[in-house]
Amino acid sequence: MRSRVNEISVFNGVQIMSRSIKMPVCGWLFLPAVLLLLIPAALTAEMPGKKGDEPAQKQASPKVITLEEGIADDVTLPFVPAKPRSKTEQKKIDSAAWYMTGRMREARNDFVGAYEAYKLAMEDNPNSLEIYRVLIRLASGLDKTDEAIQYAQKAVELDPGDYELMRKLGLHMAGQGRFEEAVNFLEKASESPAIDKKSGVYVIIKHDQANLYERLGKKEEAAQCWEVVFKALTKPDDYTFEFNTRAQLEAKQGKLFERIGQSFLETDRLKLAVEAFNKAAESQKGRPGILKYHLAQVYYRSKQYQQALDSLQSYFDEQLQSKGRKAYEFLGEILVALNQSDELIPRLEKLAEKDKYNRTLHYYLAEQYGEAGRFDDAEKTYKTSIGESSDIEGLAGLLRLYEKNQKYEQLITTLSEIVQSGEGIRKIQPDLQRMSEDKKLVNALVAEAQKQKKKDPPGVDVFSAFIIAKLAAEAGDNKAAGEFYEYAIDAAGKHAKPQIRGNWTLLILQEYSTLLREEGKYGELSDLLRKAVENPLLAPQRINLMSFLADALERNGETEAALKVNEEARQAAPRFPMLDYQHAWIYYHAHDWDNAIEQIQSFIKKYPQQQDRVYEVKMMLSNSYVQKGDIAKGEKVLEEMLAEDPSSPSINNDLGYLYADQGKNLEKAEKMIRIALKSEPDNMAYLDSMGWVLFKLKKYEEAVGYLEKASKLPGGGDSTILDHLADCYHKLNKNEQAAELWKKALEAARKATPPDTKLIDQIQQKLSQ
């Protein structure tokens, strides 16, 4: 059976997650005003006795007047209106009732129940703005974001003048990364006829719009919005600001003015840019250099390059670092415009001499030395600035310098330093990716590392060996990757620090295990995992490691050893479902169908709540019956599963394939497999199933297309797929191609663990014809 179950691995871990509902204490909107609804309250009364009944004799007791029986009360009867209510009137009453039910549940902190009641109220009265506002608030608090947005959109349709709601909806969408939709709502809010364009709310909306336009790369639109904000900030008396709105804008006024000035500069609003930068300078008292930097930008934009250079020099004279590397790159751009590029390094040297503790400056100077071919100056500058620290920016620069100049011994040492710096690997990820794509570089690095590890003491440590192994693996040199993973594990085990012997051993083990698994080297993987299981520093991971070991042993054809390890793990962790699942899987993978069926049924009975795993083992159960020869039982399992989940791609695929393999229900089988294939057009198993059902329908040309596509996918060398494709070629009189594929299928079937003896016999018969 072409089932995805065959690909199930016990390496699929189980996560137990807890989830809590957010209570909408502070939602989007406040509760609406209470609706005063007068609903008649039904009273009950005692029923009168039957005529002729004799009252029972009992001692007289004082008459107590109750709500059920007042003095001279008549019997309460149901209210029957003189004119029957229309459907519309009844729906409004029902809506009001559900609305009040929601209010009552909300008061009891039953937010889910309240939400459901409000939804029912909305269904009976879909044009009530108040109901939508409550639904928006609760949906937001219950993490039902999409529903909250839908209700908000409906509310906006009902009240186009509600600019506050449109703004909130826009900001909510922005929070989801839906920037185009967000800015559209903010545009509608700012263009609302109800909004006062001299109000603080209008200014804030324009501020939000400008932010979004910048995210979307719409500089002109952003600048137009910033003009409104800038005018409001510089002429506040022309606007009616609430205290909170003003405080929000003025909180970081200096940076805001600087940002606005930058927008004006980029859109050639140069006069406004100067005004904004001046305002920024006023807000950042005592730092005229910042203003000079921005004025240099204005001069540069105006093509007044010498004035730009003079103004930028004022920034440098204050030894400011707020603009970081950009300031030195800007210097280079100005000098290029002045045809003075050869002045860049001398000017940087003078700045560096005066500003000895500015690492960014020194690193940029070192980089320019490197570009100019002055390796010694570059290396010295980097090392002097880095000093005794592990500054990743400097080490990364040094790494690139060594790479460019093919200094592989130094590069290996630098890699080790970067890895040990904590966040180093993450920060040089682009460099490592680039290096892994350069096979010539990786080969040279591996060759140098092989020399270095033979030295006494070795020039390669656990950290550099690990990175070299990773680079080799990414470059496709699995032999070198395995060599350095083994070296790294050995080096980690001998390290003086226990955390290296433990944590790093585990990290390297995970990476090396993945490589061995991809290569199908389960014997080597088993040896590696046995050592890990016995490592006392890995004791917290022992159960997981034993599970991985059992998996590797079974895939290596050592079923008895796998069962023994699995049994030991289950005794140590008797309530771990994955181990019981693995117990069944070992028998299943070993084609021990009777034991597989027994353990699968035991798992289903023991863990009914493990729905995902139960689903998987039921698929395994069906295939076990089929492989055993009891096809009817295998079909029944799948048919029961399909009845519960008729749209499941994998169930449709497996049952459709089973029908096709028997040559029955072929049209139905084709429809079922197409359901699966629609969900995953490049799924190898689904493509094979489609090819096989078309073969059975004698649509050989069409079948070949699906089977050829399946055979070219990763794992497409599967013996069954090759056998099916060969059958199609045979029917199309392509006998040489068919024979060649049958030979390949036979070889794959013999190499399988365990070998598929049934398929081997079938292919041998075809080849002998």
N, C-alpha and C positions, 0 to 999 in steps of 0.2 A: 504494500500500500504506500502510495506516495504521500506520506504524512510528514508534517513538520515535527511530529513527536520524535522522529529519529534524530533530530538535531538538538533535543533537550539535553542540557548539561547540568550537573549538580553545582556548577560554578555560578548558576543563577541564584543569588542570595535572597534571603527573606528579610524584608524590613518590616518592623512593627511600628506603626505610626499612630500617634494620638492626634486628634483634631478637636478644636474647640470652636464654638460659634462666637463671633464677636457680637456683643450686645450693643445695640445702637444708642449708647448713652449720649454720644455727641455726633449725630448724623449730619447729613447735609442741611436739612431743613428743620425748622421748629414745628412742633405740633400745631395743626390749624385750630382755629377757635372751635369750641365745643358746639356741636349741632344739638339744638334743643328739640328733641323728638318726643311727641306725645303718643305713646303706644298704650292702648287700653289694657289694663291688667285684669285677667280673668279671676273671678272669685268663685269659691266652691261653697255649696250649701248642702245640708243634710237632705237626703231624699225622704219624702213623706211615706209613711207606712201604707201597706195595702189595706183597702177597705175591708173592715170586718176583723182585722187582726186584733187580738187581745194583747194589750200591753203587759209586759212582765211585771210582777210585783217586786218593788224594790224600795228601799228606804229613801225618803225624800231628802234631797240635797239642795243647797242654795243654788239659785240660778246664776250662772256665770255668763256674762255677755262676751262673745268672742268675735273676731273678724268674720268667722264663718257664719255666725248667726246673730245678727243685730236685732234690736227691738223694732218690731213692725217691718223688718226687711222682707222684700219679696225674693223669690227664688231667682238667682242670677242665670240668665239665658245667654247663649252666644249672640254676638252683635251681627245683625243682618242688615247691611245698608239698603236704603230704599232703592238706590240705583247701583247696580253691580259695578265694581271697579273694572277699568280697562286693563289690558295687559301692561300698558306703559305705566299706569298708576301703580299696579301691583309690583312691578319691577322696582319702582322707586322706593316703595315701602320695604321690599325685600332687601334692597341695597342699603337702606338706612339701618335695618336690623343687623345686617352683617357688619356694617361700619361700627355700630355700637358694640357688637360682639368683639370686634378687633380692639376697640378701646379698652374693653373690660379685660381681655387677655393680656394686652400690653401692660395694663396696670398691675397685673399679676406676674410680670416678667416672663410671660410665655410669648416670646417674640416670634417664634416660628408659627405658633397657632394664630397670633395676631396677623401676621403677614398673609396666611392663607385666608383668613376671614376678610381682610381688606381686598384681596384679589377677587373673592366672590362678590364683594360689594361693587368692585369696578366692572365686573361682567354684567351686572344688572343695571349699572349706570355709567356707561363708558365715557360720558362727557363731563364727569365731575372733576374739576381741577383739584379740589381739596383731597379727594381720594388718591389721585396720582402723586400729590406731594407727600402724603404719608407713605405710599408704596416706595417712592424714591428713597426716602430716609431709611426705611426698614431694609430694603433690598441692599442698599449700600452697607448698612451695619452687619448684614448677614453674609457679606462677601458675594452677593449675587450681582456682580458688576454689570454684566450684559443686560440683565433685566432692569436694573436701575437706569441704565442709559435709554432703554426702550421706553420706559415710563416717562423719563425726562423729555424725550423727543415728542411724545404725545402731548405732554403738558405744554410744551412750547407751541405746538400746533394750536392748542386750545387758547393760549394767551400769548400771541406774538410780542406783546409789549413787556413781557416778563424778562427784562434784560439780566436781572440777577440770576435767574435760573439758567439762562443761556450761558452766562459766564461760568457758573459752577459746572455745567455740563461740559463746556470747553476745557476747563482745567482738569476735570475728571478724565476726559479722553487723552489729554496731554500726559497725564500720569500713567496711562496705558501705552504711551508711545504712538498714539494715533494722531499725529501732529496736524495732518491736513484737515481732518474732521474737526479737530480742536480749534484751529484757527478760523474755520468757517463759522463756528458758533460764536466765537469772540467777535468776528466781523458783524454778525447779525446783532449781537448785543450792543456794540458801539453804534450801529446804525438805527437802533430802535427809536421810534418817534417819541417814546416815553422818557428817554434818558436826557438829562440836563448836561449839555456838553461843557458846562463850566463846573461840573461837580467833581468831587474827588473820585467817585466811582468810575466816571468816564476816563479819567486820567489813569487809574489803575488798570482798566481794561486795555487801554492803549499800551501800557507798560507790558502787560501779559502778551499782547499781540506782537510787540516788537521782539520779545524773547523767542516766540515761536517762529516768526519769520526768519530770524537769524539761524535757528536750528534747521530750517528748510532751505537755507542759502538764498533767501529772497532779500537781498541787501537794500534795494530801493524801497520796498514796502516797509522794511524794518525802520529805515531812516525817517520815513514819513510819520510813523508812530512815535519815534523818539522825539521828533519835533514838538509834538503835543506835550510830551512829558517834560522836555527841556523848558518849554514856555511856562508850564505850570510851576516848575521848580524855581525859575528865575523871576516870575511875576505871580507869587502865590496869592496876592490880594485880589487878583482877577478871578480866583476860583474859590468855591465853597468846600473846603476840606473838612472832613471829620477828623478828630484828633488822631485816631488810630491810623487813618489813611496817610495823613501827613507824617506821622512817626515812622510808618513803614517805608516811605520814600526817602526820608531824611536819615534813616539809620546808617546807611553806608553811602552817603551822598558823594564822597570823594570818588569812590570806585564807580559809582553810577555815572557821574559826569565824565569820567575817563572813558567809560564804555560808550556813552553817547557820542563823545568826541571822535572815537575810533570809527563809529558808524558814519558820522558826517564826513570824516576823512576819506573813507572807502567809497563814498558816493559823490565825491567832489563838491561837498558843501563846505568849502574851505574856510569861509568866514565864520560860519557857525561852529566849525571844528575848533578854531582858535578860541572862540568864546567859551566853548565847553571845556577845553583844556585849561583855560584860565580859571574857570570855576573849580575845576578839579584841584588846581594848585592852591587856590584859596582855602579849600577844605583840608588840604594836607600841608599845613603851615610848616615852614622851616625846611621844605624840600623843593626848592625851585628847580632842581635838576630834573625832576619828573616832568615839569612843564617844558623844560628845554628839550627833553627827549621827544615829546609830542610835537613841539614846534618844528623840530628837525624833520619829523614825518610830513608836516604840512609843507615845509620848504622843498622837500624831496618830491612830493606830489606836484608841486608847482614848478619843478625842474630848476630850482635855485639850489644847486648841489653844494656850492661852497658854503652858503649860509646853513644848509643842512648839516654839513660837517662841523662847522663852528658850534652850532647849537648842540649837536650830539656830544661834542667834546666837553661841554659844560656838565652834561650828565655824568660822563666818565670822571671828571675832576672831583665830583662829590663821592666817588667810589661807591656808587649805589649798585645794588644787585637785583633790584625788584624786577627788571625786565629780562633777567637771566641771559641765556644764550642769544636771544633775539637781538639784543643790543649790538653784539659783536658781528652777527650776521648782517645787520643793518649797516654797520660800518663798512663791511666788505662791499655791499651793494652801492653805497655812496662812492667809494673809491673806484669801483668799476665805471660808474657814470662819469667820474672825473678823469678816467684813463690813468689812474694811479694805483692799480692793483698791486704793484710791487711794493707799495708802502704798507700793505696790511700787516705783515709780520713785524716790521720795525715798530709800527705804532702799538701793536699788541704787546711787544716786548717791553716798551716803555710803560704801558699801563700795568703789566704784570710786575714790573720792578717796584712800582709804587703801591700795588695792591696785592701783597704777598699771600693773603689768606683767602683770596677770591678763587675758589677751586674751579668754578665754571669758566672763568677767564683763562686760567692756566690750562685746563683741559682743552679749551678751544685753540689756544696757542699750540699745544702739543699736536692737536689734530692738523693744524696748518703746517707744522714742521713735517709731519708724516706725508701730507699731500705734496710737499716740496721735495721729498726724498731725503730729508734730514733725519734719518732713523735715530741716531744717537741722541740728538737734541730732543726728539719727541719722547723717547723712552725715559730719558733723565727727567724731563718736565713732568711726565705722568707719575713716575715713582716718587719724586720729591713732593708733589702735591698730595699724593695718596698717603705717604708717610707710613705710620704704623697702623693706620685705620684699614678697614675693609670696604672703603667707599665703592659702591657698585658701579657708579658712573665712570670713575677713573679706571677701575679694573676692566670694564667693558671696552673702554677706549684702548687700553693696553692690549686687550685680546684682539681687537681689529687690527692694531698696528702689527702684532706678531703674525697674524694671519696673512696680511698683505705682503709682509716681507719674508714669509716662509720660515719663520723662526719657531719650529714646531716644538722643540724642547721647552722653550719659554711659554709657548701657548698652553702646553699640558700643565705646567705649574700654575699658570693663571686660571685655567679652568678649575683646578682644585680649590684655589682661593675663592673663586666666585661661588662655587657650590657650598662652601663652608660659611658663606656670609649670610645664610638664612634665606632671604628672598632672591638670591642671586639667579637661580635657574629660571624663575618666572620672568625676571627682568631682562634676561638675555635670550628669551625664547625666539625672537625673530632672527637673532644671530645664529642660534643653533639650527633653526630651520633652513637658513641659507647655507650653512656649512654642510648639512646633511645632503643637500641637493647637488653638492660639488663632489663627485665621486673621486676625482683626482686628489682633492684636498683630504678627503676621508682616508684614502689609501695611504697618503703620505703621513698622516697623523697616526694611523695604525702602525705603520712601519717604524716610526720614531718611538711609539709607545712600547713596541716589542723590544727595541734596544734598551729603553730606559728601565724596563722591569727586570732586566738581567743584571743591572748594576747593584752594587752593595754600598750604601743602602739603595733600594730601588727608586727610580725617578718617577714612578707611578704609584699613587696611593689609591685607597678605596674610592675616593671622590672622583678623581680624574679617570680612573678605570671605568667607573659606572657611566660617566658621560661619553667616553670613547665607545663603550659597548652600545649605548643608545644611538650614537651617530652612525655606527657601523650597521646596526639593525635597520635604521631608517634608510640607509643607502643600499640596503639589500645584501650586505656582506654578512650573512648569518654565521659563517664560520668564525670570523673575527669577533662578532658580537658575543658568541658563546664563549670564546676564549677569554674575553675581558670581563664578562659577567662572572665566570668562574674565579678569575683572579680577584675581582672585587669582593666576592663572597668570602674567599679565603683571607683577604686583607682585613675585611670587617671582623671576621672571627678572631683575628690576632690583635685587634686594636686594644689599646690600653683602657679606653673609656667603655663602660658597660652599655651606655646608650647607643654607641656605634655598633657594638657587637650584637645588640638586640634590634633596635629600630632600623638600622641600615641593612642589616642582614635580611630582615623581612621585606624591605623595599626592593632590594636587588632580587630577592627570591621571586617576588611577584612579577617583576619585569622579565626575568629569565624564564620563569614558568610559562609565561605567555608566548615567548619565542619558541620554546620546545614544543608546546602544544600546537602552535601553528605549523611546525615542521613535522608533527606526528611522531616525535621522538619520545614516546611514552616510557620506554625503558630508562632513558637518562633522567626523565622527569621524576620517575618513581625513586630512583637513587637519591636525587636531590631532595625530594620531599621527606624521605626516610631520615636523612640527616637533620632536617628542619624539625621533624617531630621529636627527635631526641635532644634538641637544643634547649637547655633549661631556661635560657633567656627568652625563648618564644613560647613559654608555657601558657600565657594567656590566649594564644592563638592555636593551642594544640588541637582542639576539636575541629576547627576549620581545616587545619593542615592535614589531619587524619582523613577528613572527608575528601580533600583534594587528592590525597595519596590513594585512597580507595578508587577514586575515579580513574586516575592514571594507571593503576594496576589492571583494572578491568579493560581499559582501552588497549592495554599491552597484551591482553589475552590471559592474564593471571587471575582468573575468576575466583578461585579458592582463596588466594591471598587477599583479594579485594573484599570478599565477604568477611574474612577474619578481621581485617582492619575496621570495616564498617561495624561489625559486632562489638568490637572494643569501644568504638566511639559511641555507639548507642547505649552501652552500659554506663559510660561516663556521663552521658547527657540523654537520659531516657525520655525527656519531654521535648526533644528537638525534632519537629516534623520532617525537616530536610533529610535527616539521617534515615528515617523510616522510608521516605520517598526514594532515597538512594538505594536502600536495600532492595526495593522492588525493581528499580532501574537496572541494577547489576544483573539480576536474573533476565530481565527483558533484553538487555544488550547482549548477553551471552546466549540468547535464543533458547533459554530454558523456560519454555512457555508455561508449563504446568506450575512451576514455582512462581513465575512472574504473575500469573493470574491469581494465585493464592495471596501473594503479598500485596498486589494492587487492591484486591477486594478488602484485605485487612486495613489498608491505608484509608480507603473510602469510608469504612465503618468507624475507624478511630478518629479521623479528622474531617468530619462533614463540614466544619466551618471554614476549612482551607479551600475556598471555592476555586481559586486559580489552579492550585495543585490538583484538586480533585478533577477539574476539567482535563488537565494534562494526563493524569493517570487513566482516566476513562478512554482517552484516545489511545493510550498504550494498551489498555485492556482490549479494545476492539481489534487492534492490530495483532495482539497475541492470539486471540481466537482465530483470526484469519490465517495467521502463519501456522497455527496448529492444525488447520483444516476444517475448523468449525465456522464456516463462513456465515451461516445463518445467525449465530450468536454475535459475531462481529458486526453484522449489519444491524441487528437489533439494538446494540449499544449506541451506535451512531444515529439510528432513527429516533431513539428516545432523546438523545442530546439535541438533535435537529428540531424536534417538537418544542423543546424548551427555548432554543435559540435559533430560529429559522434563518437569520441573516448572517450567522457565523461563517466567515470565509473558510476557516480550516475544516469545520465539520462538513460544509458543502463540498469542499475539495475531496476529503477522504471518502465520504460516502459516494460521491459521484465517480471517483476513481474505482471504488469497489464494484459499483454497478457496471462500469465500463469493462473492467477486467473479466467480469463474468459474461459480458456481451448482452446484458439485459438493461431495460429502462434507459436506452442510449440517448434518446432525445432529452429526457429528464436529466440524465447525468450531465449532458453538455450544458444545459441551463445552469445547473448547480455549480459546475466548475467555472463557468463564466462569472458567476457571482464572486467566487474567490479571486479570480484573475483580475476583476475590475478593482478590487481593493488593493492588490499588489501586482501590477503588470509585469514586474521583473522578478517575481518569486519563482525560483527554479522548480520547486515541486509543483506549483500550480501550472507552469508552462508544460511540464512533462505530462501532467494529468490531461491538459487540454489536447496535447498532441496524441495521447493514447486514445482518448474517446473519439477523436476525429479519425484515427486509424481504424477503430472498430466500426465507425460509420462509413468506412471505405473512402474517406476524403483524404487520400494520401498526400496530395500536393500541399493542401492546407496544413495537414499535420506536420509535414517536414519543417515548415516555417517556425512553428512553436518549439519543436524538438531541437532544431539547430540553435535557436536562441538560448534554450536551456543549457545546451552542451557547452556554450561559450561563456557562461557565467561562472564565477568562482564556485568550485565544487561540481561543475558540470561534467567532470570525468567519472561521475557515478555510474556503476555498471548497469543499473536499470535504465537510465536515460540513454546510454550508448546502445543498449540492446534494442530499445524502442525505436531509436533513429535508424539503426541497421535494418530492422523489420520494415520500416517505411521505404528505405532505399531498395530493399529486395522486391517489394511490391511494385516499385517504379522501374524495375529491371536495371537498377544500378548495382549490379551484383558485386563488382570489385570493391566499390565503396562500402557495401554492406559487409562483405567478408572482413575488410580491414577494421571496421568498427566492432564487429563481433569479437575479433581477436583482442582489441583493446578492452572490451567489456569483460572478456574472460580473464584477462590479466588483473583488472580491477577487482573482480569478484573473488579471485584467489588471494589478493592482498588484503581483503577486508578482514576485520577482526570482530567476530569469528568469520571464516569464509562462508559465503552463501552457497552451500552445496547444491541446493535445488536449482538455482540460477545457473551454476556452473554446468550441471548436467544438461539443462535446456540449451545453453549456448553451444556446448560441444556437439549436440545432436544437429543443430543448425549448420555448423561448420562441416560436419561429415556428410551432409546431403549433396 
